[in-house]
Amino acid sequence: MLNSLYIEASKKKNSIKNIDMKIKSTIPNKWEDIKIKQSYKNFSLAAGDGSYNKKKYISFTLYAVGCESIIYSNNKLIKIDTAEIDSLHHNEFTEDLLRTFMEILEIKYAIKSIKDFQVDYYLYDGSLYGDLIRPFPNTNPIFEKEDELLNNMVKKIQKNLKYFDSKIYSLKLIKDYSIHNPKQFDYTLFLSSIEKLLLLKNLLNNNKKIITISKTSTNHDIFKSNIPDIAVFDRYTKKSGISNIIYKKVLNEIKNEFLIEDKFFKNLEFTIFYLRLEDNKNVIKVELPYKANKKEVLDIIEKLKKYSADGYPYLLKKAHKEVAISNKNMDELALMMNIYEKIGREMLE
């Protein structure tokens, strides 16, 4: 079969088209080369990242999820982290659930960094705007507001926000209420999504402290092309600089109601731009969860530059490397837990 693929590849040599030259010609109007200086101001900074992985067995899925936040303050590095490991019944929404688990922990530790360590800025890996407009998985059955058990658990999640809990509280509720019926997965996904949104509101109440950084993006708001904006800028600009600033309101992007706190999230506005901190390094996407003017944006850029290496925020890079959960890690964890279940592929190995 590989020989057939090699033959097809040779036939299609040079057939993958480059970015449309018409798009390239508009770049000077959408990108500004600037020499970015390091901020002279004193400020504290933190960054965090999360990770998850899973190992699928015949009868269940073993998963591990964790996050780490790194705080840099008063010339000292402080690390805080947490992790969960457990099993799940097989379900088509397992990936959505594990991503939600990871985001819950990431948000919790972002809040902890801001409140307990009084950091001035927190670098959040990914896109909060993207998280908000990504639709909630359409589980079956969809819960009704009259579901008394569900409402009781939602109230407990709201109450639990007053206290810092390093674990995923919605999982604890599922166990406390001994939900082991066929609806267990649906309850877990729904409640964890509620927990994530409530935590996200808590985090966004500190919106002027949040800076989100994305290494990749599928957005095409600037060039209106099927090629992502970040790809265009990355290929056809080389100097340090910044793209045009765009503003996006959540209300304009999502018409469905949020599961909770709909008015709060619909009223949010984001400042979004693309940035290269050093010549010939990768372009990144930056989001600020508030409307910032050009002067405020330039101030943020200079602060990012101060604690960056090779064109990327150092703390984020460090957190990303340290938090990753590899397949080898999953194998080791399974052995430590004395799991010798079949995966169903033994006859192929």
C-alpha positions in Angstrom: 0.0 0.0 0.0 2.9 2.4 0.8 4.2 1.9 -2.8 0.8 3.1 -4.1 1.0 6.2 -1.9 4.5 7.0 -3.1 3.3 6.7 -6.7 0.4 9.1 -6.0 2.7 11.5 -4.3 5.1 11.6 -7.2 2.1 12.3 -9.6 1.0 15.2 -7.5 4.4 16.9 -7.1 4.0 20.7 -6.9 0.2 20.3 -7.1 -0.4 21.7 -3.6 -1.0 25.4 -4.3 0.7 28.2 -2.5 -1.2 31.0 -1.0 -3.0 33.1 -3.5 -0.8 36.0 -4.8 -3.8 38.3 -4.5 -3.8 37.7 -0.7 -0.1 38.2 -0.6 -0.4 41.7 -2.2 -2.8 42.9 0.6 -0.4 42.1 3.4 1.2 45.5 3.6 -2.2 46.9 4.6 -2.7 44.3 7.3 0.8 44.0 8.9 3.2 46.4 10.5 6.9 45.6 10.9 8.0 47.1 14.2 11.1 46.7 16.4 9.6 45.4 19.6 11.4 46.7 22.8 11.3 45.0 26.1 9.1 46.6 28.7 11.0 48.6 31.3 8.2 48.2 33.8 8.3 45.8 36.8 5.5 43.2 36.9 4.8 39.7 37.9 3.9 37.0 35.4 2.5 33.5 35.4 1.6 31.0 32.7 0.0 27.6 32.6 -0.8 24.7 30.4 -2.6 21.4 30.6 -2.5 18.0 29.0 -4.4 14.8 28.8 -4.0 11.3 27.3 -5.8 8.1 27.3 -5.3 4.4 26.8 -8.2 2.4 25.4 -8.8 -1.1 26.6 -11.5 -3.5 25.5 -13.9 -2.7 28.4 -12.9 0.8 29.4 -10.6 3.8 28.8 -7.9 4.8 31.2 -7.2 8.5 31.2 -4.8 11.0 32.8 -5.3 14.7 32.9 -3.2 17.4 34.6 -2.1 21.0 34.5 0.8 23.2 35.7 1.1 26.9 36.4 4.5 28.6 36.7 4.7 31.9 38.6 7.6 34.3 38.2 7.6 37.0 40.9 10.4 38.7 42.8 13.0 36.9 40.8 11.6 33.5 41.9 10.0 30.7 40.0 7.1 28.8 41.7 5.3 25.8 40.3 1.9 24.6 41.2 0.2 21.6 39.6 -2.4 18.9 39.9 -3.5 15.7 38.1 -6.3 13.2 37.9 -6.3 9.6 36.7 -9.3 7.3 36.4 -11.3 5.2 34.0 -14.3 6.0 31.8 -16.8 3.8 29.9 -16.4 4.0 26.2 -18.3 6.9 24.6 -18.2 8.9 21.4 -17.7 12.1 23.4 -14.7 10.9 25.4 -12.3 13.4 23.7 -14.7 16.3 24.5 -15.0 15.2 28.1 -11.2 14.9 28.6 -10.6 18.2 27.0 -13.2 19.8 29.4 -11.5 18.1 32.4 -8.1 19.6 31.3 -9.6 23.1 30.8 -11.3 23.0 34.3 -7.9 22.3 35.9 -6.2 25.0 33.7 -8.8 27.6 34.6 -8.6 26.7 38.3 -4.9 27.1 38.5 -5.0 30.3 36.5 -7.5 31.7 39.1 -5.2 30.4 41.9 -2.2 32.1 40.4 -4.0 35.4 40.1 -5.6 35.3 43.6 -3.0 33.6 45.7 0.1 35.0 44.1 -1.3 38.3 43.0 0.3 38.1 39.6 -0.1 41.1 37.2 -0.6 38.9 34.1 -1.4 35.3 33.4 -0.6 33.7 30.1 -3.2 31.2 29.1 -2.4 28.7 26.4 -4.9 28.5 23.6 -8.0 30.5 22.8 -10.6 31.5 25.4 -12.7 33.0 22.6 -12.5 29.8 20.7 -13.6 27.8 23.8 -16.6 30.0 24.2 -17.9 29.8 20.6 -17.2 26.1 20.3 -20.6 24.4 20.7 -21.4 22.2 23.6 -21.4 18.5 22.6 -24.9 17.4 21.7 -25.3 14.5 24.1 -28.3 12.3 24.1 -30.5 12.7 26.0 -30.3 16.5 26.4 -31.1 17.4 29.9 -34.2 19.4 30.8 -34.2 22.3 33.3 -36.8 20.3 35.3 -34.2 17.6 36.0 -34.2 18.0 39.8 -31.1 15.9 40.4 -29.1 17.9 37.9 -30.2 21.2 39.3 -29.1 20.1 42.8 -25.7 19.3 41.5 -25.4 22.6 39.6 -26.2 24.4 42.8 -23.5 22.5 44.6 -21.0 23.4 41.9 -21.9 27.1 42.3 -21.5 26.9 46.0 -18.1 25.1 45.7 -16.7 28.0 43.7 -16.2 29.9 47.0 -13.5 27.4 47.9 -10.4 26.3 46.0 -10.6 22.7 45.0 -7.6 21.3 43.1 -9.7 18.5 41.6 -12.6 18.3 39.2 -15.6 18.9 41.4 -18.2 17.6 39.0 -16.6 14.2 39.0 -16.8 14.2 42.8 -20.5 14.9 42.6 -21.1 12.0 40.2 -19.5 9.7 42.7 -21.3 11.3 45.7 -24.7 10.8 44.1 -23.7 7.3 43.0 -24.8 7.8 39.4 -24.0 4.5 37.7 -26.9 4.3 35.3 -26.6 4.7 31.5 -26.9 8.5 31.9 -23.6 8.7 33.9 -21.5 9.8 31.0 -24.1 12.4 29.9 -24.3 13.8 33.5 -20.5 14.0 33.7 -20.1 15.8 30.4 -22.9 18.2 31.2 -21.8 19.0 34.7 -18.2 19.4 33.8 -19.2 21.9 31.1 -21.2 23.8 33.7 -18.2 23.8 36.1 -15.9 25.0 33.3 -18.2 27.9 32.4 -18.6 29.0 36.0 -14.9 28.9 36.5 -14.4 30.8 33.3 -16.6 33.5 34.4 -14.6 33.7 37.7 -11.4 34.0 35.6 -12.8 36.6 33.2 -13.7 38.8 36.1 -9.9 39.4 36.1 -10.0 40.1 32.3 -7.3 42.8 32.4 -4.8 40.2 33.8 -5.4 37.6 31.1 -3.4 37.2 27.9 -4.1 34.1 25.8 -1.5 32.8 23.3 -2.2 30.4 20.4 0.5 28.8 18.3 -2.0 27.8 15.7 -5.3 29.1 14.5 -7.9 28.4 11.8 -9.4 31.9 11.9 -9.6 33.9 8.7 -11.1 37.2 9.9 -8.4 39.4 8.3 -7.9 37.9 4.8 -11.4 36.3 4.5 -9.7 33.3 2.8 -9.9 29.6 3.3 -6.3 29.8 4.4 -5.9 30.8 8.0 -4.6 34.3 8.7 -1.8 33.0 10.8 -0.5 30.9 7.9 -0.5 33.9 5.6 1.4 36.1 8.0 3.8 33.4 8.9 4.8 32.7 5.3 4.9 36.2 3.9 6.3 38.3 6.8 9.7 37.8 8.4 10.3 40.8 10.6 9.0 41.3 14.1 5.7 43.1 14.0 1.9 43.1 14.5 -1.2 42.5 12.4 -4.2 44.8 12.2 -6.2 44.6 15.5 -9.6 43.1 15.3 -12.4 43.1 17.8 -14.9 40.3 18.2 -18.1 40.1 20.3 -19.3 36.8 21.5 -22.9 37.8 20.9 -22.2 38.1 17.1 -20.7 34.6 16.9 -23.0 32.4 18.9 -26.7 32.5 18.8 -27.5 29.5 21.1 -27.8 30.1 24.8 -24.9 29.2 27.0 -25.6 26.5 29.5 -25.3 29.0 32.3 -24.4 32.7 32.7 -25.6 33.4 29.2 -25.8 37.2 29.5 -22.3 37.5 30.9 -20.6 35.5 28.1 -22.7 37.1 25.3 -21.5 40.6 26.5 -17.8 39.7 26.2 -15.7 41.5 23.6 -12.2 40.3 22.6 -9.2 42.1 21.2 -7.3 39.8 18.7 -4.1 40.3 16.8 -1.2 38.3 15.3 2.3 38.9 16.5 5.9 38.1 15.8 8.2 38.9 18.7 11.5 38.3 16.9 12.6 38.4 13.3 12.2 35.0 11.4 10.4 33.4 14.4 6.9 32.0 14.3 3.8 34.2 14.3 1.5 33.7 17.3 -2.1 34.8 17.9 -2.8 36.9 21.0 -6.3 37.5 22.5 -7.2 39.9 25.3 -10.7 39.3 26.8 -11.5 43.1 26.7 -11.5 45.9 24.2 -7.9 47.3 24.2 -6.7 50.3 22.1 -3.4 50.3 20.1 -1.5 51.9 23.0 -2.6 49.2 25.4 -1.8 46.5 22.9 1.8 47.8 22.4 2.3 47.8 26.1 1.2 44.2 26.3 3.5 43.3 23.5 6.5 44.9 25.2 5.7 42.9 28.3 5.5 39.7 26.4 8.9 40.4 24.8 10.5 40.9 28.2 10.1 37.3 29.2 10.3 35.5 25.9 12.9 33.3 24.3 13.1 32.6 20.5 10.0 34.5 19.9 7.7 32.7 22.4 6.9 33.4 26.1 9.4 31.4 28.1 7.0 30.4 30.9 4.4 29.0 28.5 7.1 27.0 26.7 8.4 25.6 30.0 4.9 24.7 31.2 4.1 23.0 27.9 7.2 20.8 28.1 6.7 19.8 31.7 3.0 19.0 31.6 2.9 16.8 28.5 1.5 13.2 29.2 3.0 10.8 26.6 1.8 7.4 25.5 4.8 6.0 27.4 3.6 7.7 30.5 0.2 6.0 30.1 1.8 2.6 29.8 3.9 3.2 32.9 0.8 4.5 34.9 -1.2 1.4 33.8 1.6 -0.9 35.1 1.7 1.0 38.4 -2.0 0.5 38.8 -1.7 -3.2 37.9 -3.9 -2.9 34.8 -3.4 -5.8 32.5 -6.6 -5.5 30.5 -6.5 -6.4 26.8 -6.5 -3.5 24.3 -7.8 -5.7 21.4 -4.8 -5.3 19.1 -2.5 -7.9 20.6 -2.9 -10.2 17.6 -1.5 -7.4 15.3 1.7 -6.8 17.3 
